[in-house]
Amino acid sequence: MDRPELALHQLHAFAVLAEELHFGRAAERLGIAQPPLSQQIGRLERRVGHPLFERGRRGPAGRVTLTPAGRELLPAARRALDEVAAGLDAARRTGSGQAGLLRIGFAASLALTVLPRIVRAYGGRHPGVELEIREMTSAPQATALREHVLDVGLLREPPDGDDLVAEPILSEPFVVVLPAGHPLAARRVVPVAELAGEPFVLLPRAAAPAFHDRIVAVCRQAGFEPRVTQRAVEWQTVTALVEAGLGVSLAPAGIRRVRLAGVAYRRVTPAARTTVALCHRRDDASPLVAGFLETARALRG
């Protein structure tokens, strides 16, 4: 069935007249004169091919009743007007960043620090926006952003690239992760140089190249190359391997919230930090992304 070409203002006029059953009152409610109302109804009746109203020959002038064709059309007209109104409202809400779907990527360790605060604050300000949150390491996040699979990403040591914008939102210190019985665990602050010769448990470089290289750079600045003997993608796994005595690790301070009885977290000297950034496509003008950025900036401030 072909879609009929009906003017919305004609359906609106028809619905109002069907409620008032009087041309004068309907015209007043619509804010128009009675002749234009009669013309709109006439055009709609010609489109339908049948009268929609029975004009009264007796009783008050302007009084009408619905014909069987009019009674049949009225529910559909109301549904159409309601759906258009709902569609316009949804479009306005989406255009203003108050509705729609926002896809967020995050590095696992950020679930222990900034992610819950930002998501909670954003959800409070934009309750109509659906959030799809995906845990990803940094490299897959950058790829997902470029391929339009994600809208924003929260990651460490943001990647290079003119197509992505990385806005720092947190500078987090490194800590050393030690087995609880390790001799260095007796210290409050551990010199990074003291870790030379220790086996290391680190994330695979492919998962987060810039962050991996940042950890290696901290070790090199202390005069040694880290000897990596174990690798794990999740920080919970890294700490579990440290607890098992398979090595030590350098990690963001937020990892201290992973509480294992056999693990000790200690500050390091010289102090070293890692940067957390909020990334998005440079050409993305989405009001949803803009709203998320605004929320993250407010919390950073």
Salt bridges, closest charged atoms under 4 A:
GLU19 OE1 - ARG29 NH2 2.65
GLU19 OE2 - ARG78 NH2 3.88
GLU20 OE1 - ARG25 NE 3.51
GLU20 OE2 - ARG29 NH1 3.03
GLU45 OE2 - ARG55 NH1 2.85
GLU54 OE2 - ARG57 NH1 3.88
GLU132 OE2 - ARG134 NH2 2.45
ASP151 OD1 - ARG103 NH2 2.92
ASP151 OD1 - ARG281 NH2 3.71
ASP163 OD2 - ARG146 NE 2.71
GLU167 OE2 - ARG297 NE 2.73
GLU167 OE2 - ARG300 NH1 3.54
GLU172 OE1 - ARG156 NH2 2.78
GLU194 OE2 - ARG187 NH1 3.93
GLU198 OE2 - HIS182 NE2 2.83
ASP213 OD2 - ARG205 NH2 2.69
ASP213 OD1 - HIS212 ND1 3.43
GLU225 OE2 - ARG220 NH2 2.80
ASP284 OD2 - ARG281 NH2 3.11
